[in-house]
Amino acid sequence: MRYLITRSLVLLFATVIIASVIANRMDNNTAGTNARAVADAEPNPLLANWEGPYGGVPPFDKVQVALFKPALESAMTQNLSEIETIAKASAAPTFENTIVAMERAGSTLDRVSTLYGVWGSTMAGPEFQLVQREMAPKLAAFNDKIAQNEPLFKRVEAIYNSPDKKKLTPEQQRLVWLYYTNFVRSGARLNPEAKARLSQINQKLAGLFTKFSQNVLAEEDGQFVAIKDEADLAGLPQSVRDAAAAAAVTKKQTGVAGVISNTRSSVDPFLTYSDRRDLREKVWRMFINRGDNGDEHDNNTTITEILQLRVERAKLLGFPTHAHWRLENSMAKTPERAMELMEAVWKPAVARVHEEVADMQTLATKEGSAITIAPWDYRYYAEKVRKAKFDLDQNEVKPYLQLDKLREGIFWVAGELFNFNFTPAANVPVAHPDIRVWEVTDKTTKKHIGLWYFDPYARTGKRSGAWMTAYRSQERVNGAVTTIVSNNANFVKGKPGEPLLISWDDATTMFHEFGHALHGLNSNVTYPSLSGTAVARDYVEFPSQLMEHWLATPEVLNRFAVHYQTGRAIPQALVDRIKKSATFNEGFITVEYLAAALIDMKLHLAGDKKIDPDAFEKETLTQMGMPKEIVMRHRTPQFMHVFSSDGYSAGYYSYLWSDVITADAFGAFVEGGGPYDKKVAERLRKYIFSVGNTIDPADGYRSFRGRDPKVEALMKKRGFTNGKS
């Protein structure tokens, strides 16, 4: 949602529709009532300019939930006033008095929406949920007031069509194109009746997105499997047992050995290690049926309505389907091109799954288990096959992967590739005591680059998963403004005084999300709407996926993958086994992802027929030849990427599209002097990480690589050497 009309809307609307909330479990409490009294009696601190060091920092210490609604309403009113001034200006439209003026407008709304988004994704208590439900349609209506402002669009259109546009710099021309395109894509050319209907659709969708999110999160928060006694924990490593015990305390379950929560971070380890097949099935069914239990939190009807509204909106805007609308300004350009890539990878991935299942079935039979491999067996037997084939147990690797040491490792990589230095930042307010802050500077010049916030631990009210957020974008319209970025994760805290050990997959995710942060920190543009990660959806994952490659480099492993007790580096023999098994289980990984991406696209290419999500999912997967031993990574009734916002709708393919670029791009380092080749790193910074959306991403990639990316690199990376592009 970076491509709306103003940078205020970019931040505000995105945080509203993406931010996760938890189920309403209580009425407003006394503290909330008191906060509202404060909001009425004193100036709202959320509206103030950010103060303090580093060009000002977010006032997280001043946030009260009751302050959000009046702050948002005041900031929206101010922003609309600014927009009206621009739209009604008597002077002929110019780049400076219209485009730059819009870039400067909405700074108050930027600040408020940043705080609102952080609370929505990491501190979403019951009181906040009430605010979000009320504000979602209001924010959508606000967006449309700007998108449908005809005098404003006429000014933008005049600049876009003016021969004087050629006199602008390439970055300025790109910004004009972005504004003009987004106005048109948001309905600026529609007649009044169509505009009114479009606004109704957007407001209705905003409410449905919130409802969908709350339904999923209610079941994630409210459902769990209690493990009654120690014998039921058979096979689980100590770290998983400790997490289950901690979850039991959180869920207030007494007299049990542990609790498996209804979230991926709890479910996946249990499915990987538990010897109790009956409990694996129970946990698996709980997890894959989120939002699909035929109760008050069932999402099927909501999905049907979202799909119908999306196709109606697309047709109003002149597109045959929602997918065609969404992909118009992407790298793929059309759904057909995205489908072509996915289908090319699908066939070899499915073939690999059949091989993996055969290996697991052979092992299970050899062990004397009279079973047929089922979805709740896949992770369990895959781990056994990994041990048998490669003499590699993930628990053998984990003692070398300390969260804090790996954080030092990603800092070191950033220093080698981009000359960054990270030092703890003191006296900076944070939203929660778990959050820490670092200042980023240039190692050579000592120049301040930005701030990096790290929020690593799971807690109530924080949405699941891992992600990057920009609290402030780098820009030069309002002076030299430096960026503030954050990385967020959901690790379960270890025992006090002991280092937190994470899996290889979690370590890879850390490097991935830090890649997003580096994309923001490297930004060197003039206009905030073009800054940092404000790029096409199917390009934004490229820098982050690329950074994953540096985890396995010897320089990182020898320095930072050290045993938490002895301090010794991970043995080379163990590293060799990790590398040898690099494409192990790639069939499962690719198919569970691609199944979700294909369903997403096919749902949004289905036209305006009324869809039963469960039936569509089942029938389509059967037609695709989905292996029965696997389910989609995100089943339709819980597909937050697609139905909690427009964010990744008809766009979940983006991870695969970006990975084509990623695999090809790392080849530039391999062909050069290795992962830390300074010349290649400088090209990476110059043409990829620093340019934001100032140039077409395809042009930027060609400048970096000298050609377009080749899909063969992806097939090799995933071990599908027989795949055909």
N, C-alpha and C positions, 0 to 999 in steps of 0.2 A: 504493500500500500504506500510505497514511497512516491508514487506518481499521481498525486492529487494536485490541487490547484495552487496552494501556497504551502510553504514549509510548515506553518502552524498546523494545517490540516494533515500534512504528512505524519507529523508526530501524534497529534491528538486522535485522529480517527484510527490510526493503526493501534495505538495503545488501548483504545476503547474496545476494539473488536478482537484483539489478540490476547489481552490480559486475561488471565484465568481467575476464576472466583470459586469460592467453596459454597457448599449448600447452606441455606439459611437454617440455623439451628437454634436461634434464640431471638427474642425481641431486642430492640435497642435498650442498652443498659444505662445506668445513671451517668456513667462517664461520658457517654455519647450526648446525653441531654445537657450536661455541663459544658461540653465542647461547643454545642450549638449556641449556648448563652454567650460563650466567649466570642464566637464568630459574629454575633450581633453587636457586641459591645466594643470590640477593638478592630483596628485595621487588620485586614487579612494578610498574614505574613507570606502566604503562598503567592501573592501577587507582587511582592517586592523584588527588586533587582537582587541577583545573587551577590553576596558579599564575601569577603575573606580573601585568602591567597589564591594564586593560580588563575587570576582573572575572575574570581568568584566561584563558589561551589554550591551545590544544591543544599537548601536548608532542611535536611531530613529531620533534624532535631526539633523543628517547629511544626511538623505535620500533625494535624489532628483530622480524623476522617470527616468530621462535620464541617471542616473548612473547604472540602473539595467542591461541593456543589456551588456555594456562592462564588468561589474562586473561578470555577469554570464558566459560570454564567457571566460574571464580570469581564473575564478575559475575552469571551466570545463577543460580548457587546462592544468592547473596545476594538477588537479585530474587525468587526463589521463596519464600524465607524471609519476605521482606517481605509478599508476597501472602498467604501462609498466616496471618500475624499478622492481617491485615485480615479474611480470610475467617472466622477462628475467634474473632473478638472477641465477648465476651459482651454488650456493649452493643448495644441496638437499632440497626439501620443508619440512618445519617443521611448527608446530603450530605458533611459534614465528615469523619466517621470512615470513610467508604468511598470516595466519589468523589475527594475531595481527597487522601485517603491514597494512592490509586492514582496520582494525578498526581505525588505526591512520591516514590513508589517508583521504583526502577530508575535512580537518577541515575548510579550507577557504570556500569551497563550502557549508558546513553546515551553516556557518555564513551568507553568502549572501542569501542562500535559505530561511533562517528564516525571514530575512527582506522582501524578495520578497513575501513570503507567507502571512505575516501580511498585506502587502499593498494590495495583491490580495483579501484578505477576508474582509478587514475593511476600506481600503482607495482607492478603485478601481475607480479612475476618468477616463475620456475618454483617456487621454494621456497614462495611465497605460494599458488600454485595447489594444492599438496598440502594445505595447511591448509584451504583453502576447500572442497576436495572432501570432506574428512573432516567439516567442521563443518556443511555445508549441511543434511543430514538431522537432525543434533542440534539445530540451531536451529529447525527446523520442529517437532520434537517438543516442544521447550521452549515454543514458542508455543501448542501445543495443551494443554499442562499448565495454562496459565492460562485459555485459552478454554473448557476443559471442567471448570473448577473449580466444582462445583455449589454449594457453600456461598457462594462469592463471587458467583456469578450470582444466587442467591436474595436476597442483600443488595442488589445493583443493581436487581433486579426490584422489590423492596419499595419502594425509593426512587422508581423510575419510576412505580409505581402509587399512591403515597401522595398523598392530597389536599394534604399539606403542600408538595408540589412547586410548587404555584402561588405559594407564598410566596418561592420562589427568584427571583433576578434572571433576565432573559431569557438571559444568557450561561450561567448555571448550569443553567437548564433545557435549553439546547442541549447542554451537556456531558453531562447525565444521559441525554438522548435518544441521543447518540452512543455512550455506553458500552453502554446497553441494546441498541440496534440492532446493534452490532458483536458483542456476545455471542451474540445470536440468530442472526445471519448466520454466525457461526463454529461453530454446532452446539451451543450451550449447552442446548437443549431436547431433544436427541436422547437415545435410550436408550443404555445402556452399550455394547451391541454396535455400534450405529451410530457412536458416538463413537470406538470403537477402530478401526473401518474408516476413518473420516474421518482419523484421525491417520496411519494407514498410507498413505492417499492423499497427504496433504500431505508426508510424508517422501519418498515415491517421487517426487512432482513436484519437490521441491527438488533431488534428485539429477539428474533429467532436465533441469531448467532449467540446471544447471551444465554438464552434458554438451553440451547444445545450444550454449551460449555458447562453450565450449572448442572445439567443432568449427568454428564460424564463424571464431573468432579464430585458430585454427591455420592455416586456409587464407588468411586475410588476412595473417598473418605469414609464411607459408611460400611463397606463390605470388607470382610477379611476371613481368613481361615485360621481358627485357633488350633494349635498343636497341643494335644492334651498331655502327653508325657514325653520323657527323654527318648524312649525307644522310637518314637515317631520322627525323631530328628536324624535317624540313621542315614549316613552318607554325607551329611552336611558338614562343611568345614567350620572351624571355630568362628570365623568372621561372620558367616551366615547365621550361626546359632546366636551370636551376640546381637546381631541386628534383629532377629526374631524376638529375643528377650526384651530388647529395648522397645520394640513395637508393641509388645504386650503391656508394657508400662504405659505407653502413650495411649493405647486403646482402653486402658483401665481394666484389663483382663487378669484376674487373679486365679491362682491354682492351675495355670497352664504352663507348658514348657516354652511357648513362644507363639507369635502371631505372624502370619504371612499377609502383608497388606496387599491391597488391590492396585498396585502400581508396578511398573516394569522393573524398577530397581529392586523390588522385593521378590517378584514372581520369577524372573529369569534365573537368578542363582538357585532358587528352589528347584525349578525344573531341570537345571543342569546337574544337580548333585543328589537330590533326594532319592533314596533307595525304595521309598514307598510309592509304588506305581499308583495305588488308589488315591493317595493324597496328591500326587502330581496331576492326575486327571481332575480332581476337585478344584485345585488351585487354577489350573489351566482354564477350566470352564468358567470359573468366576471372572477371570481376566478377559477372556475373549468375548464375553457376553455383556460387557459394560454398555449401557445404553440400549440394550436389546433384550430386556427381561419382561416386556409386556406390562410394566407397572407405570407408576407416575413419572418415572425417569426414562421411559422408553423414548428413543429419538427417531423412530421410523417415520412417524407422521410429520415431525419437524423437518426431516430431510426432504420428504416429498414436497412440502411447501416451499422450502428453500430452492429446490431445483426448478419448480414451476415459476417462481418469481425471477430467478436468474435468466431463464430463457425468454421470459416476457421482456425483461430489461434489455437483453441483448438485441431482440428484434426491434424494440423501440429505437435503439441506437444504430440500427442498420446492419446487424450481424446475424448470420443464420443460427448461431448457437453461442452460449456463454463461453465455450472453449475458443471460438474464433475471436471473440472480443478480448479475452484475456491474453491471447498469444500475439495479438497484432504487433506490439512493440517489443516482443521478446526476441532472443537470438534465433529461436526456432521459427518464428514468424507465423507458422500455421500448425494446427493440430496434426495435420497429415505428416509433417516432417518429424514431429515429436513421436508419433505413433510408429513411424518407420524405424527410428532408432530403438525404441523399446521392443518392438517385435524382432528386430535383428538380434538383440541380446537374449530375449525370452527363450528362444528355442535351445541354444546351447546351455543356458542356465537350467532349464527343465531336464535336459539330458544329464547334466551333472547331478541333479537331485536324485534321479533314478539310480545313479552309481552310488551315491552316498547312502541311500536307503538300503541298497543291496549289501553294502559293507556292514551296516548296522544290523540288518536282519541276520546275516551270517554270524556275527559276533554274539547276538542274543541267543541264537539257536545253539551255538557252541557252548554257551554258558548254561544251557539247559532250560532257558525260558521259553515256554510254549506260548509265545505272543506273536502278534503281527504288529510291526512298528506303527504306532499311532502318533498324532501330533504332540501329545504330552510325553512321548518317549524320545522325540527327536534330539533335543539338547542333551538329554541324559546319555543316550547311546553315542551321540557324536563325540562327546567328551571321552568315552571309553575307546572309540575308534582312534581318536587323536593320540591317546596314550599308547595304543597298540601299534600304530603306524609310525609315530614320530618320537615315541618315548617322551612325550611332553604332557605335563599336567599343568593346567593354568595356575593351580595353587603352588606349584614349584616356582612360578615366575613372580607371584604377588609379593613375597617378602622383599623384593628388590624395587618395588614400585611404591615409594612413599609420596603422598600427595605434595608435601612441602618441597621435597627434593625435585620432583618433576616440575613444580612451579618455577623453581630456580633454573631448571633446564630450559623451559620455554623462554625465560628471560635471556638466557645465554644465547639461544638461537636467534632471538630478535636482535641481540647485540652483534652477532656475526653477520647476519644478512642485512640489517638496516641501521646498524651503528647506534642502537638504542641502549640506554642504561635505566634501570629501575631501582628506585630507592623509596623506602617507606615514607609516606606523607603523614605528618603529625597534625593533630587538631583539625581534622576534617570530619564534619558530621556524617553519620551513616544511618541507614534505616533500621539496622539491627546490629547488635554487638558482634555477631559472627563475621561481619563484613570488614575487610581491610582495604586500604588504599595505598597505591604507589604513585610517585611522580615519575614521569617518563621524560628523559632528557637525551640530547645528542651527546654521545660519548666524547666526541672531539671538541665541539664548541661549547658544551654545557648548556646549550639553548633549551628552554622548556618546550616540550612537545605536547604534553597532555597529562591526564590522570587516568589510571586504570584501577577500577574497583573490582574486588573479587568476593563473590558471595557463594561459598562452596557447599553449604550444608542444607539438607532437607529440613523443613519445618512446616507446621500447620499453616495453611494459608498461602503457601508457595506452590506455584504450579510445577508439575513434574518436568523432567527433562533437563536439557542444558541449552543455553542461548547467550547471545551477545546483545547488548543494548547500548545505544549512544545517548548519553544524557545531554550532550551538547555537541553540535557539529562544528568542525573546523571551517572557517571562512574568513574573508577579508572585506566584506561589504561594510560591516560595522566595526572597522578596525581589525587588528590581528587577533582573531578569536581562536583559541586552541581548543582541541576536542577533549571530551570526557567520555570514556567508554567503560563498560562493565562486562565481566563474564560471570555467568550464573550456572550453578550445578546443583545436584541433589544427593551428595554423598551423605551416608549415614555416619554420624560422628563415632569415632573410636572411643576406647576407654580413656579417661583422663590421664594425661601424662604419657600416653603411648602414641606413636606416629600412626596416622591413618594410611592403611595399605589399600591400593586400588588395583583393579584388573587391567590387563593389557588393553582391552576394549575401552575402558574408562580413560586410560592414559591417551589413547588415540583421540577420544572425544575432546579431551583437554586441549590437545594440539589443534584440533579442528576449530573449536570455538575461539581459541586464541588467534587463529588465522583471521577470523572476522574482526577481532579487536585490532590486529595489526593493519587490516584494511582501513579501519577508521583512523588509527594513529598516524599512518603514513600520508593521509590525505593532504594535498597541497593545491587547493583550488580557491577561487575567489567567491563563488556564490554558494550559499548553504544548500540550496535545492539540488546541487550537483555533487555534494560532498560525500566522501567516505564510501559507505556501502549502499548509497542511493542509486543502484544500478539494476539492470534487468534481473528478474527473478531467476532465470536460468543461467545467469552469470555470477550472481552473488555468492553461490556456494563454491565457485572455483578457487578463490584465494584461501578459503578455509580448508577445503579438501586437499589443496596442495600442501599446506603446512603439516598434514598428517605424516608426510614422508620423512620428516626430520626426526621423529621419535626413534626410529630404528637405526639412525646413523651411529656409528661407533663412537663418535665424539660425544654424543648425548648419553649413550648407555654407559660408557666408561666413567664419565664424570658424575652422572646423576642417578643411574639405576644401581644403587648401592644397597646392600643388605641392611635392614633396619636394626639388626643386632650387632653385626660384626663390622659394618661399614665397608665391606669389600664389594668391589664392582661385580656386576653380574658375570658369571663365567662365560667365556667365549663359546664353550661347548653348548651351553644353554641358548645363547644367542643364535648359534648355527641351527639349532633345532627349531627355534621360533621362525627363522627365515625360511627354513625348509618347508615349514607348514603354512607359509604365508597365504596360500590360496585354498587351504583346507576349509571345508564347509562353505565354500563360496557359492555353491549351488543354492543352499538354504538361504544364505544372506541375500543373494540377488533375487531369488524368486519371491521371498516374502515381501521384499520392497517393491519389485516390479508388479506384483499382483495388485498391490494397493495403488500404484501409479496408473496402471492400465484401467482399473475400475474407476478411478477418479476421472480419467479422460473420457472413458466410454459413457459414464453417467452424464457428462456435460456435452456429449455429442449426440445424445439420444433424442434431442428435440423437445417438443412440448407435450409429449405423452405423459400421462400420470404414472409415476414409477413407484412400485413397491420395492424399497431398498433391499430388504432381505431376499426377495425373490430374484431381483435383478442381479444381486451379488452371486447368488448360488448358480443361476442359469449361465451367467457370463463366465464365471470361473470354470464351469464344466465345459463350455464351448472352447475355452482357451487351453484346456488340458492341464488344469491346475493339479499338481500332485496331491493326493488325498492326505498325505502325511504332514502337510504344511497349511497354515492359514495366513491370510494377509497380515502384514505387520500392523496395519491399522484397519480393522474391520469398519465397514461403513458407519454403523451407529455410534462409533467412538472416534471417528476420523477428525480430530481437532484441527489438523492442518487445513482441512477442506471446508468444514462446516461450522467452525467457531468464528470464521471471518471469510472474506474473499481471498485472503492472503495466498494460499497455495492451491486454491481451487483451479482445476484444469492445469495445475502447475506442479504437481508432485513429481512429475517427470524430471523436474529441474535438477535434482541431485544426480541423475544419470547423465543428463546433458552436460552439466558442469564437470562430471568425472571424466568425460571424453577429453575435455580441455586439460583437466588436471594431469591425467596420465601422459598426455602428449607434452605438457609443459615441463614436467619433471625430467623428461628426456633431454631438455636443453642443458640441465645440470649434469646429467650422466654423460652426455656427449662433450661437455666442457671439462672443467677441472674437478668435478664432483659437487656434492650438495652445498659446499661453502665457497664455490667459485665466485669471487668478488665481482667480476665483470658481468656474469649472468645475473647475479643478485641485483646489481645496479640497473640492468635492463628490466628486471622484474619490478623494482621499485618505480622506475621512470614511466613504464608503459601500462602497468597493471595496478599496483597498490596505491599510487599517489594521485591518479588522474580522476578518480570518482567516475561520474557520468559526463565528464567534459568532452569525451570522444565516443564514437560508436565502439562498443566492446570488441567487435570483430576486427576493427581497424587497430585497436590497441593490441590485441593478441598477435596480429600479423607483424606489428612493429617489434614485439618482443621475440617472436619465434621465427619470423621471416616467411611464414606460410600459415595456412589454415590448419587447425588440428586434425589429426587422423584417428579414426575410430579403432584402428588396429592396436594402438597403444592401450586402449581400454580393455580389449579382448585379452591381450597379453597380461595386463595387470590382474585381471580376474581369473586367469588360468583357462580361458575359453579359446584355446589356440586354434580350434577347428571352426570357430564362429566365422560367419561371412558377413561383411559389412555391405 
